[in-house]
Each structure stands twice: as structure tokens, then as C-alpha cells.
């Protein structure tokens, strides 16, 4: 019994010592313009104490996660990256700083916000967030992205391509840089790669986001990355992580400039988006039910999977028949959420729940929002008699397909969705 309790205690003490002694060291890997070969910036990576099991970043962060110190560890790594990296870079350089997805849900210390904000005036800072956050904690992710953008910080999504299910959610983040996972560049042309590239290239075409290929280790990788549409790259071919080199101030080449995109606005409610359109009409529940099912059928038939976000006013309207339909819909979609007053965290198998407060405008609204990499559509409605018989209610409604409008409605709904318990 003593052995069983001693080892976990030692592991906890070890990660606690790292945090207390601030024993993390940032290293920096160059990011280059693939056409000119010129560096545009660096990605800051964390290392634990040298010659210990916690030196490797995966073991370091796994220990922080297992022993309840992930947030403290991540804040320490962010601080180390900013205080070490920024003073050594010029105003046209970019510094990519990793932020743990789950930490976005936790209010961070005020000094760290000030550090980000102050340093964003000196270099171009980009907060780098793993693709897995898009599926596991979308509401926290969106709040974190909004906070970062308010401080003048850009957004990169890392590891894109590991989970095809996240591709339809990337437009909600509207990243400045999309980083393709190294497995794509190193595996070569595959059907999976084609699916990922179609979605990523469509996002880049719509917004101007730049595509960055990770894991470039050979000239063949370099050529393939350019073929895929990447304009930025990183990998051992251009430099391994290490101490930061002084910027090449005498370079005659002008590197690719990373755009600064804006986030998707968050309206007060989905119907606030509909009110801006010219197509608001009035109808009863039978017509809206058919329009809802039509959109759900389109989502089910989307080959690469769609995001489905639906507001039911309250959980009582999420009937057993609807729950069964949404369970089936979740089997064919990459993300499905049901939102309403009193809604549980998983109102049906595979369906994420979103709970709204009693004074929320969503208590009056019926919404079905469908978003995929290549399709967008939404039914947005508001009850004219919210206290009347549900079966007899009439609604103002609009059906929209403009992608920007659908994205805004989706953002309004996504902010209510809870984090995954996986």
C-alpha cells in the first residue's frame, strides 16, 4: 500500500516543484516563408528540467494535467515564452505561443493579460490553439479567442487534419493561420489529405488566412507543402527548436505578411441576425418543423460531416421523438448540440447540451443552424406568443444561407454549449 501511494505523491511533488521553481525553459523553432525561405517568426515551445522525465513537453503537460496543475503550468510557459522571446524579436516578426485548450475556460491571472497586451504592441503575437479544442471545449475556445483578439493577438489553429470532424467548426474561430499537422505532409497524397485540403483551402480563400505546413524535414516535403497551398512552413529542414537567434535585420527579402483577421461577431441571439435580412415572414409550427427537418436532412447527407446547432426554447420541447432523430443525426455529423432552458449536458446520445438562463432571448427562439466546410444554412425564428400553447404559436422566421450570417448565428448558439466530458 505504501508503494501505491508513494509514487503518485512523488509525481505530484515533481510537477509542483517545476511550477514553484519556475523550472521551464522556452525554445524557439523558426517559421519561414516557403517561397523565399525567409523567416517570418518563431514558435515558442516549452521544455521542463533537463535530464528529467519532465523535460519532454508531452510528459511535462501530461503530468500537469494528471495532477491538477495544468493551468498553472501553462501560464508559466506562456510567461516564459513572452518574456524571453519578445525582447529578441523585431516589430515585423511573429511569435507563436501555445495555449492549452482547457486552460481557456479558466480566468487567467491579470498580469498575464497585461503581458500579452503590452507585448502585442512590440511584435506580432499569435496564440496557437490545438485543433482538439474546437471539438472538446468550443464555448471556452470562442471566449478565449475573443479575449485574445481584444488584446491585439492573432489566432492560429494547430494540428489541423488529425480529426476531420473539427474542419466544419474552424470557420467559427476564423483563424489567421491554419497549421496542417505533420502527419499530412509526411504521409503524402491520400483521400484523407484531399478532404482536409478542400476544407482548409476553402477557408483560406474566403478569409485570407495563411496555411502553414508542419513537419517539413526534407526538400521533398518542402515541394509537397507548396503543392498543397501552404505559404508558411516549419520543421527540421529550416531549424530545430533551440535558443532564439537574433532576427535577420539585414535581409533583403520581404517575408509573407500574416494578415490580422477579425473574429466572427457575437450577436445577442440568432434571431438578431435574421432581423437584418429582408426575408422575415410569419408562420406556424407545422411549416417551421418541415423546414427544420429539411435542414437536418441536408446535414445528414453532408459527406465530410456538418455542425448542427439547434435551439428548442426549453428542454420540454426536446421530445423523445426529436431526441431519437438527433441521436441518429449525431452519428452522421461531426458536432450536434441541442440548446434550451433546462437542457442537460447530453440530452441524447452523442448530442452536446447547451443550457440558457431564464431571461435569455433564446427562451423565445427556435433555431436550426447547419454549417459545413462547403455549405451553410439556418432557420431562425422567434415566437410571437411565447406564453401561449406551443402547438398554436406563430413565429417570425427567416431562412438564411449567407455564410457570414449563418456563422454569426452559430457563434451565438455555440457560446451556450458545455465542454465535452471526454
Phi and psi in degrees as a GROMACS rama.xvg file:
@    title "Ramachandran Plot"
@    xaxis  label "Phi"
@    yaxis  label "Psi"
@TYPE xy
-63.7441  -38.1848  UNK-2
-65.9746  -39.608  UNK-3
-64.0542  -32.906  UNK-4
-92.9432  -23.7397  UNK-5
-71.8544  -45.4325  UNK-6
-62.261  -47.1938  UNK-7
-59.8906  -36.3541  UNK-8
-66.5466  -40.278  UNK-9
-63.5123  -40.8353  UNK-10
-64.7077  -40.6924  UNK-11
-64.6305  -43.2866  UNK-12
-61.6847  -36.7692  UNK-13
-66.3753  -46.9501  UNK-14
-72.5339  -33.2592  UNK-15
-63.2949  -38.4785  UNK-16
-64.9377  -38.8417  UNK-17
-59.6537  -45.6052  UNK-18
-68.4158  -48.6888  UNK-19
-63.6869  -38.0684  UNK-20
-90.9739  2.61088  UNK-21
53.8904  43.399  UNK-22
-89.8735  52.3494  UNK-23
-121.307  146.402  UNK-24
-124.365  127.345  UNK-25
-82.1753  140.459  UNK-26
-122.957  160.6  UNK-27
-130.911  131.174  UNK-28
-112.06  132.583  UNK-29
-66.7815  146.698  UNK-30
-118.468  127.121  UNK-31
-121.405  158.437  UNK-32
-76.4893  120.14  UNK-33
-68.4857  -22.5456  UNK-34
-86.8425  -35.433  UNK-35
-101.809  -20.2531  UNK-36
79.0694  1.28934  UNK-37
-80.6781  142.15  UNK-38
-70.9734  139.73  UNK-39
-109.311  -12.3157  UNK-40
167.636  -161.133  UNK-41
-142.905  152.969  UNK-42
-103.215  128.823  UNK-43
-85.9843  129.269  UNK-44
-124.444  147.811  UNK-45
-99.7446  145.985  UNK-46
-132.423  140.166  UNK-47
-85.0253  -169.209  UNK-48
-56.5532  134.859  UNK-49
-63.2848  141.499  UNK-50
62.8685  31.2159  UNK-51
-127.413  161.995  UNK-52
-60.1215  -19.7652  UNK-53
-93.7964  8.43372  UNK-54
-67.4011  -41.4228  UNK-55
-69.5791  136.069  UNK-56
-63.1193  -35.3174  UNK-57
-65.5967  -41.2693  UNK-58
-71.4616  -35.0357  UNK-59
-62.2409  -49.8231  UNK-60
-75.8236  -29.5537  UNK-61
-64.2855  -39.5957  UNK-62
-65.6057  -42.2828  UNK-63
-61.3159  -38.6098  UNK-64
-68.3275  -46.0466  UNK-65
-68.7277  -27.3455  UNK-66
-110.374  19.5576  UNK-67
70.6991  25.1958  UNK-68
-124.549  23.4179  UNK-69
-63.7556  -44.5867  UNK-70
-62.4316  -47.768  UNK-71
-60.7982  -41.0677  UNK-72
-65.0796  -44.8735  UNK-73
-65.613  -40.5306  UNK-74
-60.4964  -40.7982  UNK-75
-62.4512  -42.427  UNK-76
-67.6617  -39.4766  UNK-77
-60.3642  -47.3925  UNK-78
-60.785  -44.0775  UNK-79
-63.0439  -40.8989  UNK-80
-63.7656  -43.3718  UNK-81
-71.6396  -45.5466  UNK-82
-72.7878  -27.5527  UNK-83
-87.0025  -41.3909  UNK-84
-80.0378  -46.5099  UNK-85
-59.0545  -44.5063  UNK-86
-60.9079  -19.6542  UNK-87
-98.4513  3.63533  UNK-88
-114.443  158.027  UNK-89
-92.5052  168.408  UNK-90
-64.3498  -20.615  UNK-91
-93.2951  -2.31777  UNK-92
-83.4186  155.57  UNK-93
-111.331  142.965  UNK-94
-124.548  117.348  UNK-95
-91.0118  125.278  UNK-96
-122.658  123.413  UNK-97
-72.7305  140.357  UNK-98
-128.418  125.529  UNK-99
-65.5754  131.373  UNK-100
-55.7168  -47.0594  UNK-101
-67.6856  -23.3044  UNK-102
-70.9957  -21.1333  UNK-103
-61.6238  -25.636  UNK-104
-78.8207  -10.5588  UNK-105
-106.054  127.611  UNK-106
-57.7879  127.024  UNK-107
-91.1815  160.372  UNK-108
-57.4986  145.225  UNK-109
-59.4327  -35.7302  UNK-110
-62.1974  -31.5117  UNK-111
-72.4631  -39.6624  UNK-112
-58.2352  -44.912  UNK-113
-63.3744  -37.6536  UNK-114
-63.8847  -44.7825  UNK-115
-61.6545  -48.9804  UNK-116
-64.3679  -43.7746  UNK-117
-66.1329  -42.8112  UNK-118
-75.5777  -22.3274  UNK-119
-66.5339  -16.4622  UNK-120
-84.7404  -11.9601  UNK-121
-104.28  -36.3787  UNK-122
-137.917  173.023  UNK-123
-88.7682  103.46  UNK-124
-89.3396  139.273  UNK-125
-131.198  121.48  UNK-126
-82.3168  125.238  UNK-127
-105.002  123.443  UNK-128
-122.935  134.556  UNK-129
-68.1371  147.41  UNK-130
-55.8878  -31.7444  UNK-131
-63.5367  -23.1516  UNK-132
-65.7201  -28.036  UNK-133
-62.8578  -35.2806  UNK-134
-92.2702  -36.0294  UNK-135
-84.5065  -35.3017  UNK-136
-142.218  63.6065  UNK-137
-62.9659  -41.3611  UNK-138
-65.3384  -44.8202  UNK-139
-62.5228  -39.4719  UNK-140
-60.9973  -46.8527  UNK-141
-64.213  -38.5862  UNK-142
-65.2475  -40.8458  UNK-143
-64.6999  -39.1519  UNK-144
-65.2613  -42.7018  UNK-145
-60.9045  -41.5726  UNK-146
-64.8632  -42.8688  UNK-147
-62.5789  -45.9396  UNK-148
-64.369  -33.7406  UNK-149
-66.2072  -20.3556  UNK-150
-95.8022  5.37463  UNK-151
82.7753  23.2144  UNK-152
-105.006  135.16  UNK-153
-80.949  173.978  UNK-154
-128.505  132.411  UNK-155
-122.353  140.723  UNK-156
-105.191  125.545  UNK-157
-97.9626  160.928  UNK-158
62.1813  25.9736  UNK-159
-65.8471  131.643  UNK-160
113.857  -16.2112  UNK-161
-66.2008  -44.8647  UNK-162
-119.585  105.115  UNK-163
-58.1906  -23.4806  UNK-164
-63.9597  -23.7566  UNK-165
-83.115  -10.5726  UNK-166
-61.2252  -37.8481  UNK-167
-72.1919  -18.4673  UNK-168
-90.1821  -16.4769  UNK-169
-57.7784  -37.9612  UNK-170
-58.6042  -25.8214  UNK-171
-66.711  -30.213  UNK-172
-82.1542  -30.8549  UNK-173
51.8233  59.8459  UNK-174
-69.6827  152.917  UNK-175
-76.5646  -33.7136  UNK-176
-133.156  133.824  UNK-177
-111.451  116.721  UNK-178
-100.298  114.931  UNK-179
-76.1626  131.587  UNK-180
-61.0128  146.168  UNK-181
-60.3044  -24.639  UNK-182
-62.8131  -28.0884  UNK-183
-72.4437  -47.124  UNK-184
-68.3032  -32.3507  UNK-185
-87.0238  -18.6669  UNK-186
-85.9569  -22.1412  UNK-187
81.6834  -172.271  UNK-188
-62.9658  125.513  UNK-189
-144.752  166.943  UNK-190
-63.0775  -38.0625  UNK-191
-62.6454  -43.521  UNK-192
-60.0683  -41.3437  UNK-193
-61.7339  -40.5246  UNK-194
-62.5879  -45.196  UNK-195
-64.36  -45.1955  UNK-196
-64.592  -38.8322  UNK-197
-59.8524  -43.7127  UNK-198
-68.7238  -44.1531  UNK-199
-68.3896  -43.023  UNK-200
-66.4141  -34.484  UNK-201
-64.3968  -41.8418  UNK-202
-64.01  -43.3992  UNK-203
-64.2873  -38.4802  UNK-204
-65.7269  -40.0207  UNK-205
-71.1359  -36.3042  UNK-206
-113.887  -20.9618  UNK-207
89.6756  6.18897  UNK-208
-59.6024  149.118  UNK-209
-95.0995  147.384  UNK-210
-102.864  128.719  UNK-211
-118.068  129.348  UNK-212
-98.5969  126.537  UNK-213
-95.3382  161.857  UNK-214
75.9908  27.2348  UNK-215
-80.8042  111.149  UNK-216
-116.299  -15.9729  UNK-217
-135.384  166.645  UNK-218
-64.2456  -31.4107  UNK-219
-64.4008  -42.8437  UNK-220
-58.8876  -41.0034  UNK-221
-60.3859  -48.8275  UNK-222
-62.0108  -42.2582  UNK-223
-66.2598  -37.3148  UNK-224
-61.5622  -41.5578  UNK-225
-65.1038  -40.6434  UNK-226
-60.0977  -34.7838  UNK-227
-75.1851  -9.79174  UNK-228
101.133  5.52924  UNK-229
-74.2509  138.593  UNK-230
-109.127  -16.0815  UNK-231
-120.235  155.034  UNK-232
-153.531  158.543  UNK-233
-149.371  155.954  UNK-234
155.841  176.821  UNK-235
-63.636  -22.8736  UNK-236
-60.9132  -31.3754  UNK-237
-103.249  -11.3456  UNK-238
144.989  138.98  UNK-239
-89.3343  161.121  UNK-240
-59.7451  137.546  UNK-241
-172.871  -168.575  UNK-242
-59.2638  151.299  UNK-243
-75.4953  127.861  UNK-244
-85.098  149.646  UNK-245
-60.4582  147.029  UNK-246
-63.6455  147.461  UNK-247
-80.6544  77.214  UNK-248
-66.3929  -23.6535  UNK-249
-90.0246  4.65701  UNK-250
-61.2992  138.804  UNK-251
-91.4601  -9.38027  UNK-252
-87.914  145.776  UNK-253
-102.474  111.789  UNK-254
-72.6401  165.574  UNK-255
-57.5702  132.619  UNK-256
-91.2223  126.434  UNK-257
-78.3792  126.306  UNK-258
-70.9329  157.666  UNK-259
-109.553  102.775  UNK-260
-90.3875  158.536  UNK-261
-94.4024  158.42  UNK-262
-77.1995  169.443  UNK-263
-76.0855  124.265  UNK-264
-58.5234  146.301  UNK-265
-103.809  106.524  UNK-266
-74.0658  166.914  UNK-267
-62.0358  -35.4135  UNK-268
-160.636  164.68  UNK-269
-58.056  -39.9105  UNK-270
-67.8069  -22.1414  UNK-271
-60.7167  -29.3455  UNK-272
-71.4694  -43.2009  UNK-273
-62.6741  -34.7543  UNK-274
-63.035  -20.1666  UNK-275
-80.0606  -13.7576  UNK-276
-85.8387  168.992  UNK-277
-96.7791  5.69194  UNK-278
-114.852  24.902  UNK-279
-73.1935  128.224  UNK-280
-128.992  -179.578  UNK-281
-123.11  134.718  UNK-282
-155.098  164.749  UNK-283
-90.1337  177.579  UNK-284
-61.5761  -37.313  UNK-285
-57.6077  -43.5777  UNK-286
-67.2109  -43.3886  UNK-287
-63.8824  -34.8149  UNK-288
-63.0875  -40.6227  UNK-289
-69.2334  -39.6521  UNK-290
-63.5747  -38.4846  UNK-291
-61.8085  -48.8838  UNK-292
-63.1608  -34.7007  UNK-293
-63.2727  -44.1683  UNK-294
-65.5571  -40.5722  UNK-295
-62.2373  -38.0277  UNK-296
-64.5093  -39.4392  UNK-297
-62.0133  -40.4911  UNK-298
-63.373  -40.5855  UNK-299
-64.2216  -30.2647  UNK-300
-91.2788  -3.36334  UNK-301
-69.9724  117.8  UNK-302
-58.5808  -42.3339  UNK-303
-89.8884  4.60891  UNK-304
89.255  143.8  UNK-305
-124.497  163.948  UNK-306
-95.2326  131.143  UNK-307
-123.948  118.461  UNK-308
-123.579  118.459  UNK-309
-128.606  136.396  UNK-310
-109.348  128.557  UNK-311
-112.859  14.5039  UNK-312
70.4016  -60.2457  UNK-313
-146.958  164.313  UNK-314
-65.1316  -24.8232  UNK-315
-64.1866  -26.0446  UNK-316
-82.066  -10.4298  UNK-317
-86.0825  76.4902  UNK-318
-71.9809  165.376  UNK-319
-55.0315  -37.0296  UNK-320
-66.2224  -41.7388  UNK-321
-68.0561  -39.9757  UNK-322
-58.9303  -40.956  UNK-323
-64.6197  -41.9605  UNK-324
-64.3304  -39.5703  UNK-325
-75.0807  -28.2023  UNK-326
-61.9507  -43.7755  UNK-327
-66.0975  -39.7519  UNK-328
-62.4958  -38.0279  UNK-329
-64.2883  -27.4825  UNK-330
-68.6093  -24.2023  UNK-331
-108.915  -1.3564  UNK-332
-118.977  162.314  UNK-333
-88.7092  -19.6834  UNK-334
-160.728  127.004  UNK-335
-133.474  132.135  UNK-336
-135.034  141.647  UNK-337
-118.005  129.702  UNK-338
-125.583  138.891  UNK-339
171.097  169.067  UNK-340
-63.9668  132.553  UNK-341
76.8681  7.47827  UNK-342
-73.4615  134.297  UNK-343
-77.7148  172.299  UNK-344
-67.353  -25.2732  UNK-345
-142.776  81.1118  UNK-346
-66.8021  -17.0964  UNK-347
-153.45  155.455  UNK-348
-54.4904  125.384  UNK-349
81.7042  -0.277192  UNK-350
-107.176  125.854  UNK-351
-81.4566  139.147  UNK-352
-98.9042  149.474  UNK-353
-132.527  123.988  UNK-354
-102.268  136.785  UNK-355
-117.221  152.888  UNK-356
-78.706  167.994  UNK-357
-64.0086  -28.1859  UNK-358
-98.5428  8.87486  UNK-359
-70.7196  140.063  UNK-360
-61.1374  -20.1753  UNK-361
-66.0299  -16.4331  UNK-362
-62.6865  -20.748  UNK-363
-105.021  -3.36153  UNK-364
-110.799  142.461  UNK-365
-114.071  122.209  UNK-366
-141.805  139.678  UNK-367
-131.864  115.26  UNK-368
-118.207  125.939  UNK-369
-117.542  128.82  UNK-370
-139.955  125.981  UNK-371
-132.352  -178.841  UNK-372
-62.6082  -26.4695  UNK-373
-129.997  4.87802  UNK-374
-142.607  145.432  UNK-375
-144.559  139.157  UNK-376
-160.921  149.69  UNK-377
-151.825  138.408  UNK-378
-103.486  120.323  UNK-379
-125.248  119.985  UNK-380
-138.076  155.501  UNK-381
-136.924  129.933  UNK-382
-66.5772  136.888  UNK-383
-86.0427  -14.6782  UNK-384
-143.904  72.7421  UNK-385
-62.4139  -21.3546  UNK-386
-93.8512  -1.6416  UNK-387
-83.1162  -177.615  UNK-388
-61.4507  121.979  UNK-389
-53.752  -36.3634  UNK-390
-71.9219  -17.5621  UNK-391
-107.501  1.75995  UNK-392
-70.9061  146.182  UNK-393
-106.429  153.819  UNK-394
-133.502  143.861  UNK-395
-78.1838  137.911  UNK-396
-151.206  161.298  UNK-397
-147.811  145.984  UNK-398
-109.547  120.545  UNK-399
-118.469  146.861  UNK-400
-128.559  -6.60879  UNK-401
-60.8647  124.812  UNK-402
-63.4896  -41.3701  UNK-403
-62.1459  -41.7376  UNK-404
-65.4148  -42.133  UNK-405
-65.3297  -39.7145  UNK-406
-61.4212  -42.6002  UNK-407
-63.0657  -42.6861  UNK-408
-63.2582  -39.2618  UNK-409
-64.8223  -40.4976  UNK-410
-61.5741  -42.9446  UNK-411
-58.9626  -40.352  UNK-412
-76.2042  -39.6109  UNK-413
-63.6214  -27.8473  UNK-414
-66.8617  -10.0459  UNK-415
-97.194  -10.0522  UNK-416
-83.8319  134.472  UNK-417
-75.9703  164.308  UNK-418
-73.978  153.398  UNK-419
-67.8176  145.671  UNK-420
-93.3432  9.47882  UNK-421
